[in-house]
Amino acid sequence: MQILKARGAEIMFRNRRLPYGEVDIVALKDEIIYIIEVKTVAQADHVVGRIGYRQKRVLRYNRMWIEEEFKLPTKILWAFVLGQKVFWVRDEGEV
């Protein structure tokens, strides 16, 4: 959270249940809404494969809902937390 605020993002909501499931963080920066899913991992090589199909689908459907509701573009980000480090991964896929 503090990383996002330090980068100038406004946190819109956290751990919110939306029509298609729960999202961890929704933030606004530069007129783009970021939907962020946070995962804690024990080792850096555990990042790959930690995102399940069902979870991707929930976030992508919520993305469509948020775009319609707020009339702003969105991006999905995955934040993998390893100790004090955060690894960011953009979601490029479609439903």
N, C-alpha and C positions, 0 to 999 in steps of 0.2 A: 504494500500500500504506500509506504513512504517513498519507494522508488518512483511510483507513478506520480505522486504529488511533487516530488523533486523535479520531475521532467515536465511539470506544468499541466498535468492532467487533473480534471475535476472528477471525483468519484461520484457517480450518479446513484449507484446502489451496490450492495454486497449481499451475497448469499440470498438472492431473490428468486422466488418461484415465479416463473413466467408461464405463458400458456402451454409451452411444449416441454417444460422441465426447469430444473434449477440451474442458475449460472452463478459463478463465484463472484466476479466483479464486472461491473459495467462502468466504463469511464469515458469522459469526453475530452478530446484535445484537438484543437485546430479544426473544429466543425466535423470531426470524424468520431463516431462512437466505437469504442473498442470493447469487445466481449472477451473477457479473460478467464481462462480456466487454469487453476493453480494445482500443480501436482508436486508432491515431495518425493524425491528419489534418494536412494542410498548411494548410488554410484552413477557417474556420468553416462556410462554405457547402458544404463537402464532407461534412458530417455526414449530411445526408439522402441516402438511397440507398446508404449504405455497408454496410448489413446485408442480406445475401443470404437468400433463402428457405431454402436448405439449412442455413445456419448457425442461423437462427431455429428450424428444426425440431429440430436437434441439441440446442439449449439447452432447448427446451420438453419434449422427451422425457427429457432428463436431469433436468429439473425434477420430472417425475412420479416418476422413480426415486428422487431425493433425498427427496421428500416421503414416499414409502413406506418408505425405509430409515431415516430419522431421525425420522419421525412429527412433523414440525414444518412450519408453512407456509413457503412460499418465494416469493421475488420475483426476477425477472430484471431486471438493470440493465445498461445499456451505458455505458461510460465512454469518451468521446472526448477524447483528449489533444491539445491544441494548444499547443505550447511548454510554458509553466508552468501553463496553465489546464486544468481538467478540466470537461467538460460531461457531465452525467448525464441519461440518458434511460431512462424505465421502459418495459418491454415489456408491453403490455396485451393482446396477441393470444393466440389459442389455436391449437392445431395443427389 
